[in-house]
Amino acid sequence: MGIWKAAIPWKPMNGEFRSFDPVGLAAGALIKADCSLNWTNPDDGKLYCFVSGTSLEFFLEKPQAYVERATAVFETIAKE
C-alpha cells in the first residue's frame, strides 16, 4: 500500500526551493518535483513539493527540521 500520484497539476505549481524536494535538499541532492505531491504549511502558507509519497511521509515527521536543513543547503547551492 502506498501513496499514488493522482495527476500532474494542469497548471505549473511553484513550490519553495524552486520545487526541489525538501527531503532531497536536506540530504544534499537536487531532485525536481512536479508538485503532484505537495504540502502547504498552515502557519505561513508556503507550498512544498515532493517526488514521492515516501519523501512526503518522512518530511511530515519533522517538517521544521527538514525546512531548516533544506534552506541551509539551498542557500549554499543558490550561491554557486
Secondary structure, DSSP 4 states (H G I P E B T S, - for coil): ---------SS----GGGGB-HHHHHTT---B--SSEEEE-TTT--EEEESSHHHHHHHHHSHHHHHHHHHHHHHHHHH-
